[in-house]
Each structure stands twice: as structure tokens, then as C-alpha cells.
Amino acid sequence: MTINLLGLIAAFTAFFSIWFGHVAVRKIESISPTIWLPSTIFAILGLACEWLSLEASSLQIATVFGILGITFLFDGFELNRQQKRIIKGHAPANPDNSRHAKILKEYASATTLDLLKREPMGLSLTIPEDARLLEK
């Protein structure tokens, strides 16, 4: 009996690429003065990985590049969605970023509060209620 590691390789690649993508999107969107440049870089990386997955002679390597490629492509798209979350107040704005400072001026719903740094309550709260919880 031979052991097939493809499932394990795919699982680890998916888990760590999605984790990295989530963290990278939040951080890069927070500090980048524009969205188009990092989105373009993610798209190029994604397309390059997909091309490498098609050219790879090993099924394991093709799997890794295929998963990384689609993750990078999705992260490029997710940068735009993160900006929309900031406008809605669902993610914190970075007042030191000129693009975010403009969003904070133009949209009353935008906030600098990181709502992920509070304990879950199991109910919807308003921004002032969240602010009071974060102060505790």
C-alpha cells in the first residue's frame, strides 16, 4: 500500500494560503495609498501560479500552485471588498493612511475601532456601544 499525500498537501496549502491571504489583505489594504497596485500584483501572482500549475510535471506541485494561484486571484478581488467594509464601518480605518483619512471624512459610518478586538456578544451593537465595550 502506498500513501497518497496529495490530500494532505492540498489541505495544508489551502489552510495556510487562506490564512496568509486574510492577514495580508487586512494589512496591505490598511497601509496602501492605492488599491489598484496591490490588486494588480495579487492578480499577476495568481495568474503566474495558475500558469505554473498547468506546466508542472508533478501532481503535488501543480496542486500547490493551483491553490496558491486562485487564492492570490481572490485576494486581489478581496482588497476592493475590504475597502467597502471600511466605508461601512465593518473594518477599522487607518487615520494615518491618506485614502482612509478621506474615507473617514466622507462617510459617517467609517470608524477607527477594530471591532474584532472585543468579546462576541451574540447580538448586534451600535458603534457607540462597541466603543464603550472596547474602552473597558
TIRO-2110 file (N, C-alpha, C; in Angstrom, 1 decimal):
// TIRO-2110
0.8, -1.2, 0.0, N, 1, A
0.0, 0.0, 0.0, CA, 1, A
0.9, 1.2, 0.0, C, 1, A
0.6, 2.2, -0.9, N, 2, A
1.4, 3.4, -1.0, CA, 2, A
0.5, 4.5, -0.4, C, 2, A
1.1, 5.4, 0.3, N, 3, A
0.4, 6.6, 0.9, CA, 3, A
0.4, 7.7, -0.1, C, 3, A
-0.9, 8.2, -0.3, N, 4, A
-1.1, 9.3, -1.2, CA, 4, A
-1.2, 10.6, -0.4, C, 4, A
-0.2, 11.5, -0.5, N, 5, A
-0.1, 12.7, 0.3, CA, 5, A
-0.8, 13.9, -0.3, C, 5, A
-1.4, 13.7, -1.5, N, 6, A
-2.0, 14.8, -2.2, CA, 6, A
-3.1, 15.5, -1.4, C, 6, A
-3.9, 14.8, -0.7, N, 7, A
-5.0, 15.4, 0.1, CA, 7, A
-4.4, 16.2, 1.2, C, 7, A
-3.4, 15.7, 1.9, N, 8, A
-2.7, 16.4, 2.9, CA, 8, A
-2.0, 17.7, 2.4, C, 8, A
-1.3, 17.6, 1.3, N, 9, A
-0.7, 18.7, 0.7, CA, 9, A
-1.7, 19.8, 0.3, C, 9, A
-2.8, 19.4, -0.3, N, 10, A
-3.8, 20.3, -0.7, CA, 10, A
-4.4, 21.0, 0.6, C, 10, A
-4.7, 20.2, 1.6, N, 11, A
-5.3, 20.8, 2.8, CA, 11, A
-4.4, 21.8, 3.5, C, 11, A
-3.1, 21.5, 3.6, N, 12, A
-2.2, 22.5, 4.2, CA, 12, A
-2.0, 23.7, 3.4, C, 12, A
-1.9, 23.5, 2.1, N, 13, A
-1.7, 24.7, 1.2, CA, 13, A
-2.9, 25.6, 1.2, C, 13, A
-4.1, 25.0, 1.2, N, 14, A
-5.4, 25.8, 1.3, CA, 14, A
-5.4, 26.5, 2.6, C, 14, A
-5.2, 25.8, 3.7, N, 15, A
-5.3, 26.5, 5.0, CA, 15, A
-4.3, 27.6, 5.2, C, 15, A
-3.1, 27.4, 4.9, N, 16, A
-2.1, 28.4, 5.1, CA, 16, A
-2.2, 29.6, 4.1, C, 16, A
-2.6, 29.3, 2.8, N, 17, A
-2.7, 30.3, 1.8, CA, 17, A
-3.9, 31.2, 2.2, C, 17, A
-5.0, 30.6, 2.6, N, 18, A
-6.2, 31.4, 3.0, CA, 18, A
-5.9, 32.3, 4.2, C, 18, A
-5.2, 31.7, 5.2, N, 19, A
-4.8, 32.4, 6.4, CA, 19, A
-3.9, 33.6, 6.0, C, 19, A
-2.9, 33.3, 5.2, N, 20, A
-2.0, 34.4, 4.8, CA, 20, A
-2.7, 35.5, 4.0, C, 20, A
-3.6, 35.0, 3.1, N, 21, A
-4.4, 36.0, 2.3, CA, 21, A
-5.2, 36.9, 3.2, C, 21, A
-5.9, 36.3, 4.2, N, 22, A
-6.7, 37.1, 5.1, CA, 22, A
-5.9, 38.2, 5.8, C, 22, A
-4.8, 37.8, 6.4, N, 23, A
-3.9, 38.7, 7.1, CA, 23, A
-3.3, 39.8, 6.2, C, 23, A
-2.9, 39.3, 5.0, N, 24, A
-2.3, 40.2, 4.0, CA, 24, A
-3.3, 41.2, 3.5, C, 24, A
-4.5, 40.8, 3.2, N, 25, A
-5.5, 41.8, 2.7, CA, 25, A
-5.8, 42.9, 3.8, C, 25, A
-6.0, 42.5, 5.0, N, 26, A
-6.2, 43.5, 6.1, CA, 26, A
-5.0, 44.4, 6.2, C, 26, A
-3.8, 43.9, 6.2, N, 27, A
-2.6, 44.7, 6.5, CA, 27, A
-2.3, 45.6, 5.2, C, 27, A
-2.3, 45.0, 4.1, N, 28, A
-2.0, 45.8, 2.9, CA, 28, A
-3.0, 46.8, 2.6, C, 28, A
-4.3, 46.5, 2.7, N, 29, A
-5.3, 47.5, 2.5, CA, 29, A
-5.2, 48.6, 3.5, C, 29, A
-4.8, 48.3, 4.7, N, 30, A
-4.7, 49.4, 5.7, CA, 30, A
-3.6, 50.4, 5.4, C, 30, A
-2.5, 49.9, 4.8, N, 31, A
-1.3, 50.8, 4.7, CA, 31, A
-1.1, 51.3, 3.2, C, 31, A
-1.8, 50.7, 2.3, N, 32, A
-1.6, 51.1, 0.9, CA, 32, A
-2.3, 52.4, 0.5, C, 32, A
-1.6, 53.3, -0.1, N, 33, A
-2.3, 54.6, -0.5, CA, 33, A
-3.2, 54.4, -1.7, C, 33, A
-3.1, 53.3, -2.5, N, 34, A
-4.0, 53.0, -3.5, CA, 34, A
-4.4, 51.5, -3.4, C, 34, A
-5.5, 51.1, -4.1, N, 35, A
-5.9, 49.7, -4.1, CA, 35, A
-5.5, 49.1, -5.4, C, 35, A
-5.4, 49.8, -6.5, N, 36, A
-5.1, 49.2, -7.8, CA, 36, A
-3.8, 48.5, -7.8, C, 36, A
-2.7, 49.1, -7.2, N, 37, A
-1.4, 48.5, -7.3, CA, 37, A
-1.3, 47.1, -6.6, C, 37, A
-1.7, 47.0, -5.3, N, 38, A
-1.7, 45.6, -4.7, CA, 38, A
-2.6, 44.7, -5.4, C, 38, A
-3.8, 45.1, -5.8, N, 39, A
-4.7, 44.3, -6.6, CA, 39, A
-4.1, 43.7, -7.8, C, 39, A
-3.4, 44.6, -8.5, N, 40, A
-2.7, 44.1, -9.8, CA, 40, A
-1.6, 43.1, -9.4, C, 40, A
-0.8, 43.4, -8.4, N, 41, A
0.3, 42.5, -8.0, CA, 41, A
-0.3, 41.1, -7.6, C, 41, A
-1.4, 41.1, -6.8, N, 42, A
-2.0, 39.8, -6.5, CA, 42, A
-2.5, 39.1, -7.7, C, 42, A
-3.1, 39.8, -8.7, N, 43, A
-3.6, 39.2, -9.9, CA, 43, A
-2.5, 38.6, -10.7, C, 43, A
-1.4, 39.3, -10.8, N, 44, A
-0.2, 38.8, -11.6, CA, 44, A
0.3, 37.6, -10.9, C, 44, A
0.5, 37.6, -9.6, N, 45, A
0.9, 36.4, -8.8, CA, 45, A
0.0, 35.3, -9.0, C, 45, A
-1.3, 35.5, -9.0, N, 46, A
-2.3, 34.5, -9.2, CA, 46, A
-2.2, 33.8, -10.5, C, 46, A
-2.1, 34.7, -11.6, N, 47, A
-2.0, 34.1, -12.9, CA, 47, A
-0.7, 33.4, -13.1, C, 47, A
0.4, 33.9, -12.6, N, 48, A
1.6, 33.2, -12.7, CA, 48, A
1.6, 31.8, -12.0, C, 48, A
1.0, 31.8, -10.8, N, 49, A
0.8, 30.5, -10.1, CA, 49, A
-0.1, 29.5, -10.9, C, 49, A
-1.1, 30.0, -11.5, N, 50, A
-2.0, 29.1, -12.3, CA, 50, A
-1.3, 28.6, -13.5, C, 50, A
-0.5, 29.5, -14.1, N, 51, A
0.3, 29.0, -15.3, CA, 51, A
1.3, 28.0, -14.9, C, 51, A
2.0, 28.2, -13.7, N, 52, A
2.9, 27.2, -13.2, CA, 52, A
2.2, 25.9, -12.9, C, 52, A
1.0, 25.9, -12.4, N, 53, A
0.3, 24.7, -12.1, CA, 53, A
0.0, 23.9, -13.3, C, 53, A
-0.3, 24.6, -14.4, N, 54, A
-0.5, 23.9, -15.7, CA, 54, A
0.7, 23.3, -16.3, C, 54, A
1.9, 23.9, -16.0, N, 55, A
3.1, 23.5, -16.6, CA, 55, A
3.9, 22.5, -15.7, C, 55, A
3.4, 22.3, -14.4, N, 56, A
4.1, 21.4, -13.5, CA, 56, A
4.0, 20.0, -13.9, C, 56, A
5.1, 19.2, -13.8, N, 57, A
5.1, 17.8, -14.2, CA, 57, A
4.6, 17.0, -13.0, C, 57, A
4.7, 17.5, -11.8, N, 58, A
4.3, 16.8, -10.6, CA, 58, A
2.9, 17.2, -10.2, C, 58, A
2.0, 16.2, -9.9, N, 59, A
0.7, 16.5, -9.5, CA, 59, A
0.6, 17.3, -8.1, C, 59, A
1.6, 17.0, -7.2, N, 60, A
1.6, 17.7, -6.0, CA, 60, A
2.0, 19.1, -6.2, C, 60, A
3.0, 19.4, -7.0, N, 61, A
3.4, 20.8, -7.2, CA, 61, A
2.3, 21.5, -8.0, C, 61, A
1.6, 20.9, -8.9, N, 62, A
0.5, 21.5, -9.7, CA, 62, A
-0.6, 21.9, -8.7, C, 62, A
-0.9, 21.0, -7.7, N, 63, A
-1.9, 21.3, -6.7, CA, 63, A
-1.6, 22.5, -5.9, C, 63, A
-0.3, 22.5, -5.4, N, 64, A
0.1, 23.7, -4.6, CA, 64, A
0.0, 25.0, -5.4, C, 64, A
0.5, 25.0, -6.6, N, 65, A
0.4, 26.2, -7.4, CA, 65, A
-1.0, 26.6, -7.8, C, 65, A
-1.8, 25.6, -8.0, N, 66, A
-3.2, 25.9, -8.4, CA, 66, A
-4.0, 26.5, -7.2, C, 66, A
-3.8, 26.0, -6.0, N, 67, A
-4.4, 26.6, -4.8, CA, 67, A
-3.9, 28.0, -4.5, C, 67, A
-2.5, 28.1, -4.6, N, 68, A
-2.0, 29.4, -4.3, CA, 68, A
-2.5, 30.4, -5.4, C, 68, A
-2.5, 30.0, -6.6, N, 69, A
-3.0, 30.9, -7.7, CA, 69, A
-4.4, 31.4, -7.5, C, 69, A
-5.3, 30.5, -7.2, N, 70, A
-6.7, 31.0, -7.0, CA, 70, A
-6.8, 31.8, -5.7, C, 70, A
-6.0, 31.5, -4.7, N, 71, A
-6.0, 32.4, -3.5, CA, 71, A
-5.5, 33.8, -3.8, C, 71, A
-4.4, 33.9, -4.5, N, 72, A
-3.9, 35.2, -4.9, CA, 72, A
-4.9, 36.0, -5.7, C, 72, A
-5.6, 35.3, -6.7, N, 73, A
-6.6, 36.0, -7.5, CA, 73, A
-7.7, 36.5, -6.7, C, 73, A
-8.2, 35.7, -5.7, N, 74, A
-9.3, 36.1, -4.9, CA, 74, A
-8.9, 37.2, -3.9, C, 74, A
-7.6, 37.2, -3.4, N, 75, A
-7.1, 38.3, -2.6, CA, 75, A
-7.1, 39.6, -3.3, C, 75, A
-6.8, 39.6, -4.6, N, 76, A
-6.8, 40.9, -5.3, CA, 76, A
-8.2, 41.4, -5.4, C, 76, A
-9.2, 40.6, -5.5, N, 77, A
-10.6, 41.0, -5.5, CA, 77, A
-11.0, 41.4, -4.1, C, 77, A
-10.5, 40.7, -3.1, N, 78, A
-10.9, 40.9, -1.7, CA, 78, A
-10.4, 42.3, -1.2, C, 78, A
-9.3, 42.8, -1.8, N, 79, A
-8.8, 44.2, -1.4, CA, 79, A
-9.9, 45.2, -1.6, C, 79, A
-10.6, 45.1, -2.7, N, 80, A
-11.7, 46.0, -3.0, CA, 80, A
-12.8, 45.9, -2.1, C, 80, A
-13.1, 44.6, -1.7, N, 81, A
-14.2, 44.4, -0.8, CA, 81, A
-13.9, 44.9, 0.6, C, 81, A
-12.6, 44.8, 1.0, N, 82, A
-12.1, 45.3, 2.3, CA, 82, A
-12.3, 46.8, 2.4, C, 82, A
-12.0, 47.5, 1.3, N, 83, A
-12.3, 49.0, 1.3, CA, 83, A
-13.7, 49.3, 1.5, C, 83, A
-14.6, 48.5, 0.9, N, 84, A
-16.1, 48.7, 1.1, CA, 84, A
-16.5, 48.4, 2.6, C, 84, A
-15.8, 47.4, 3.2, N, 85, A
-16.1, 47.1, 4.6, CA, 85, A
-15.7, 48.3, 5.5, C, 85, A
-14.6, 49.0, 5.1, N, 86, A
-14.1, 50.1, 5.9, CA, 86, A
-15.1, 51.3, 5.7, C, 86, A
-15.6, 51.5, 4.5, N, 87, A
-16.6, 52.5, 4.3, CA, 87, A
-17.9, 52.3, 5.1, C, 87, A
-18.3, 51.0, 5.2, N, 88, A
-19.5, 50.7, 6.0, CA, 88, A
-19.2, 50.6, 7.5, C, 88, A
-18.0, 50.7, 7.9, N, 89, A
-17.7, 50.6, 9.4, CA, 89, A
-17.5, 49.2, 9.9, C, 89, A
-17.4, 48.2, 9.0, N, 90, A
-17.3, 46.8, 9.4, CA, 90, A
-15.8, 46.4, 9.6, C, 90, A
-14.9, 47.3, 9.2, N, 91, A
-13.5, 47.1, 9.4, CA, 91, A
-12.9, 48.5, 9.8, C, 91, A
-11.8, 48.5, 10.6, N, 92, A
-11.3, 49.7, 11.1, CA, 92, A
-10.5, 50.5, 9.9, C, 92, A
-10.6, 51.8, 9.9, N, 93, A
-9.9, 52.7, 9.0, CA, 93, A
-8.6, 53.1, 9.7, C, 93, A
-7.6, 53.3, 8.9, N, 94, A
-6.3, 53.7, 9.4, CA, 94, A
-6.2, 55.2, 9.2, C, 94, A
-6.3, 56.1, 10.2, N, 95, A
-6.3, 57.5, 10.0, CA, 95, A
-4.9, 58.0, 9.5, C, 95, A
-3.9, 57.2, 9.6, N, 96, A
-2.5, 57.6, 9.1, CA, 96, A
-2.4, 57.4, 7.5, C, 96, A
-3.4, 56.7, 7.0, N, 97, A
-3.4, 56.4, 5.5, CA, 97, A
-4.2, 57.5, 4.9, C, 97, A
-3.7, 58.2, 3.9, N, 98, A
-4.4, 59.4, 3.3, CA, 98, A
-5.8, 58.9, 2.7, C, 98, A
-5.8, 57.7, 2.1, N, 99, A
-7.0, 57.2, 1.5, CA, 99, A
-8.1, 56.9, 2.6, C, 99, A
-7.6, 56.4, 3.7, N, 100, A
-8.6, 56.1, 4.8, CA, 100, A
-9.0, 57.4, 5.5, C, 100, A
-8.1, 58.4, 5.6, N, 101, A
-8.5, 59.7, 6.1, CA, 101, A
-9.6, 60.3, 5.3, C, 101, A
-9.5, 60.2, 4.0, N, 102, A
-10.6, 60.7, 3.1, CA, 102, A
-11.9, 60.0, 3.4, C, 102, A
-11.8, 58.7, 3.5, N, 103, A
-13.0, 57.8, 3.8, CA, 103, A
-13.6, 58.3, 5.1, C, 103, A
-12.8, 58.5, 6.1, N, 104, A
-13.3, 58.9, 7.5, CA, 104, A
-14.0, 60.2, 7.4, C, 104, A
-13.5, 61.1, 6.5, N, 105, A
-14.2, 62.4, 6.3, CA, 105, A
-15.5, 62.3, 5.6, C, 105, A
-15.6, 61.5, 4.6, N, 106, A
-16.7, 61.4, 3.7, CA, 106, A
-17.8, 60.5, 4.2, C, 106, A
-17.5, 59.5, 5.0, N, 107, A
-18.5, 58.5, 5.4, CA, 107, A
-18.7, 58.5, 6.9, C, 107, A
-19.8, 58.8, 7.4, N, 108, A
-20.1, 58.8, 8.8, CA, 108, A
-20.0, 57.4, 9.4, C, 108, A
-20.2, 56.4, 8.6, N, 109, A
-20.2, 55.0, 9.1, CA, 109, A
-18.8, 54.5, 9.3, C, 109, A
-17.8, 55.1, 8.7, N, 110, A
-16.4, 54.6, 8.8, CA, 110, A
-15.9, 54.9, 10.3, C, 110, A
-15.1, 54.0, 10.8, N, 111, A
-14.6, 54.1, 12.1, CA, 111, A
-13.2, 53.6, 12.2, C, 111, A
-12.5, 54.0, 13.3, N, 112, A
-11.2, 53.5, 13.5, CA, 112, A
-11.2, 52.4, 14.5, C, 112, A
-12.4, 52.0, 15.0, N, 113, A
-12.5, 51.0, 16.0, CA, 113, A
-12.3, 49.6, 15.3, C, 113, A
-11.5, 48.8, 15.9, N, 114, A
-11.3, 47.4, 15.5, CA, 114, A
-12.3, 46.5, 16.2, C, 114, A
-13.4, 46.3, 15.6, N, 115, A
-14.5, 45.5, 16.3, CA, 115, A
-14.2, 44.1, 16.5, C, 115, A
-13.1, 43.6, 15.9, N, 116, A
-12.7, 42.2, 16.1, CA, 116, A
-11.9, 42.1, 17.5, C, 116, A
-11.6, 43.2, 18.1, N, 117, A
-10.9, 43.1, 19.4, CA, 117, A
-11.8, 43.1, 20.6, C, 117, A
-13.0, 42.7, 20.4, N, 118, A
-13.9, 42.7, 21.6, CA, 118, A
-14.5, 41.3, 21.7, C, 118, A
-15.0, 41.0, 22.8, N, 119, A
-15.6, 39.7, 23.0, CA, 119, A
-17.0, 39.6, 22.3, C, 119, A
-17.3, 38.5, 21.7, N, 120, A
-18.6, 38.4, 21.0, CA, 120, A
-19.7, 38.5, 22.0, C, 120, A
-20.8, 39.1, 21.6, N, 121, A
-21.9, 39.3, 22.5, CA, 121, A
-23.1, 38.5, 22.1, C, 121, A
-23.2, 38.1, 20.8, N, 122, A
-24.3, 37.3, 20.3, CA, 122, A
-25.5, 38.2, 19.9, C, 122, A
-25.2, 39.5, 19.8, N, 123, A
-26.3, 40.4, 19.4, CA, 123, A
-25.7, 41.6, 18.7, C, 123, A
-26.5, 42.3, 17.9, N, 124, A
-26.0, 43.5, 17.2, CA, 124, A
-25.8, 44.6, 18.1, C, 124, A
-24.7, 45.4, 17.9, N, 125, A
-24.5, 46.6, 18.7, CA, 125, A
-24.2, 47.7, 17.8, C, 125, A
-24.5, 48.9, 18.3, N, 126, A
-24.2, 50.1, 17.5, CA, 126, A
-22.7, 50.5, 17.7, C, 126, A
-22.2, 51.4, 16.9, N, 127, A
-20.8, 51.8, 17.1, CA, 127, A
-20.5, 52.4, 18.5, C, 127, A
-21.4, 53.3, 19.0, N, 128, A
-21.1, 53.8, 20.3, CA, 128, A
-21.1, 52.7, 21.4, C, 128, A
-22.0, 51.7, 21.2, N, 129, A
-22.0, 50.6, 22.2, CA, 129, A
-20.7, 49.8, 22.1, C, 129, A
-20.2, 49.5, 20.8, N, 130, A
-18.9, 48.9, 20.6, CA, 130, A
-17.8, 49.7, 21.2, C, 130, A
-17.8, 51.0, 21.0, N, 131, A
-16.7, 51.8, 21.6, CA, 131, A
-16.7, 51.7, 23.1, C, 131, A
-17.8, 51.7, 23.7, N, 132, A
-17.8, 51.5, 25.2, CA, 132, A
-17.2, 50.2, 25.6, C, 132, A
-17.6, 49.1, 24.9, N, 133, A
-17.0, 47.8, 25.2, CA, 133, A
-15.5, 47.7, 25.0, C, 133, A
-15.0, 48.4, 24.0, N, 134, A
-13.6, 48.4, 23.7, CA, 134, A
-12.8, 49.2, 24.7, C, 134, A
-13.4, 50.2, 25.4, N, 135, A
-12.8, 51.0, 26.4, CA, 135, A
-12.6, 50.3, 27.7, C, 135, A
-13.4, 49.2, 27.9, N, 136, A
-13.3, 48.5, 29.2, CA, 136, A
-12.1, 47.7, 29.3, C, 136, A
END
